[in-house]
Amino acid sequence: METPAEKDYGGNEMKKLVGSGVAALIIAVAWVGIVQAQKESSKPKKNVIYATPEHATFKTSQMAGVSMAVLWGDPDKGAHGTYTKFAPGHDAGMHTHTNDVWIVVIKGAYLYKDDDGEKRVGPGDFIRVPGGHKHWSGGDKAEGALFYEEGSGKFDLIPAK
């Protein structure tokens, strides 16, 4: 009769243990993949968005001299992307925004001033204005400005005191 000390645990029993562990790991990974796929399939599909400023529907904003065409999101409620137009010579005055704003100019020039100086943001140029940063903005006197704007949250304009 074989005693436990004499039994060979390095042979077939060890192979069975390792094989069982590998099989359990494969099953666990597959299960996680299935659960993740189910979560992804339950999310609403995102559509491709293609827009040109020439075919966008601009609406006059509450601020005179500004119109916006919403491309995605809702600037009255949260994160958003818009085409925005400033009329020639538009003056938004000194102000801040609660949320970050990213701008890429398409046509004309977005004029910007803060304590560090003035910038003329022209076609193809980018500017990021952090939420809470006091600045002045306006449109070029001759052409105004047409730009793509993204906001990390609801759009607002808080006049500086």
C-alpha positions as a printed Julia matrix, in Angstrom:
161×3 Matrix{Float64}:
   0.0    0.0     0.0
   1.25   3.48   -0.95
   1.57   6.16    1.75
   0.82   9.85    1.03
   4.54  10.6     1.21
   5.2    8.09   -1.55
   2.41   9.28   -3.88
   3.6   11.13   -7.02
   1.93  14.58   -7.08
   4.19  15.77   -9.93
   2.76  13.36  -12.51
  -0.73  13.1   -13.94
  -2.42  14.73  -10.97
  -0.36  17.92  -11.43
  -1.13  17.99  -15.17
  -4.84  17.62  -14.4
  -4.69  20.48  -11.88
  -2.86  22.8   -14.3
  -5.19  21.84  -17.15
  -8.25  22.52  -15.01
  -6.85  25.92  -13.99
  -6.16  26.9   -17.6
  -9.64  25.79  -18.67
 -11.22  27.82  -15.84
  -9.19  30.87  -16.88
 -10.27  30.54  -20.53
 -13.93  30.24  -19.5
 -13.62  33.3   -17.22
 -12.01  35.43  -19.96
 -14.66  34.34  -22.48
 -17.43  35.19  -20.02
 -15.98  38.66  -19.4
 -15.81  39.2   -23.18
 -19.44  38.16  -23.61
 -20.6   40.46  -20.79
 -18.61  43.38  -22.28
 -20.06  42.73  -25.74
 -23.58  42.73  -24.29
 -22.91  46.05  -22.54
 -21.56  47.57  -25.78
 -24.54  46.34  -27.81
 -26.99  47.88  -25.33
 -25.43  51.35  -25.77
 -27.09  53.6   -28.33
 -25.22  53.64  -31.63
 -23.37  56.82  -32.48
 -23.92  58.08  -35.99
 -21.36  59.72  -38.19
 -21.9   63.47  -38.26
 -21.01  65.35  -41.41
 -21.78  69.04  -41.71
 -20.71  72.01  -43.77
 -21.25  75.58  -42.65
 -22.84  76.38  -46.03
 -25.66  73.89  -45.38
 -26.01  74.36  -41.61
 -29.12  75.91  -40.1
 -28.01  78.91  -38.08
 -30.28  80.36  -35.41
 -29.86  83.77  -33.84
 -28.68  83.47  -30.25
 -29.79  85.56  -27.29
 -26.71  87.72  -27.82
 -27.03  90.22  -30.69
 -24.59  89.59  -33.53
 -24.17  85.87  -32.78
 -25.79  82.89  -34.51
 -25.21  79.19  -33.97
 -25.87  75.92  -35.79
 -25.88  72.95  -33.41
 -24.01  69.94  -34.83
 -24.18  67.66  -31.78
 -25.22  67.87  -28.15
 -27.19  70.75  -26.69
 -25.42  73.99  -25.71
 -28.34  74.84  -23.4
 -27.89  71.62  -21.41
 -24.39  70.16  -21.74
 -21.46  69.26  -23.95
 -21.89  70.35  -27.54
 -20.39  71.22  -30.91
 -21.61  74.15  -33.0
 -20.76  76.3   -35.94
 -20.86  79.83  -34.55
 -20.88  83.14  -36.42
 -19.9   86.53  -35.07
 -21.19  89.47  -37.14
 -18.52  91.9   -38.38
 -17.32  94.01  -35.47
 -19.16  91.9   -32.85
 -18.06  92.75  -29.29
 -18.85  90.18  -26.61
 -17.26  92.32  -23.88
 -15.17  90.99  -20.99
 -16.63  87.74  -19.7
 -16.03  84.17  -18.55
 -17.62  80.81  -19.33
 -18.35  78.16  -16.72
 -16.97  75.39  -18.95
 -14.0   75.03  -21.28
 -14.5   76.19  -24.87
 -12.45  74.99  -27.87
 -12.53  76.99  -31.1
 -11.2   76.41  -34.63
 -11.74  79.35  -36.97
 -13.04  78.61  -40.46
 -13.46  82.09  -41.94
 -12.77  85.66  -40.86
 -11.12  86.11  -37.47
 -12.07  85.49  -33.87
 -10.51  88.3   -31.86
  -9.39  87.5   -28.33
  -7.91  89.5   -25.43
  -6.94  88.63  -21.89
  -4.36  89.83  -19.35
  -1.61  88.25  -21.47
  -2.47  90.25  -24.59
  -4.4   90.07  -27.83
  -4.71  87.28  -30.38
  -6.17  87.28  -33.87
  -7.35  83.7   -34.36
  -7.65  83.21  -38.12
  -8.74  80.39  -40.45
  -7.26  77.07  -39.35
  -6.16  78.48  -35.98
  -7.2   76.91  -32.67
  -7.77  78.45  -29.24
  -8.9   76.84  -25.98
 -10.43  79.07  -23.35
 -10.58  77.37  -19.93
 -13.75  77.67  -17.91
 -13.55  80.61  -15.5
 -10.87  82.45  -17.54
 -11.71  86.17  -17.94
 -11.36  87.36  -21.53
 -12.81  89.55  -24.28
 -13.85  88.19  -27.67
 -15.23  89.59  -30.87
 -15.38  89.32  -34.64
 -13.18  90.86  -37.31
 -14.5   94.32  -38.3
 -14.74  93.45  -42.0
 -15.57  89.72  -42.12
 -16.78  88.79  -38.66
 -15.93  85.21  -37.74
 -17.16  81.72  -38.55
 -15.8   79.03  -36.27
 -16.37  75.53  -35.0
 -16.85  75.56  -31.24
 -16.98  72.75  -28.72
 -17.95  73.13  -25.11
 -17.3   70.65  -22.31
 -20.64  71.58  -20.76
 -23.55  73.98  -21.05
 -22.65  77.21  -22.86
 -22.93  80.41  -20.89
 -21.45  83.89  -21.0
 -20.96  85.58  -17.63
 -20.16  89.3   -17.94
 -17.02  90.25  -16.0
 -17.33  92.76  -13.18
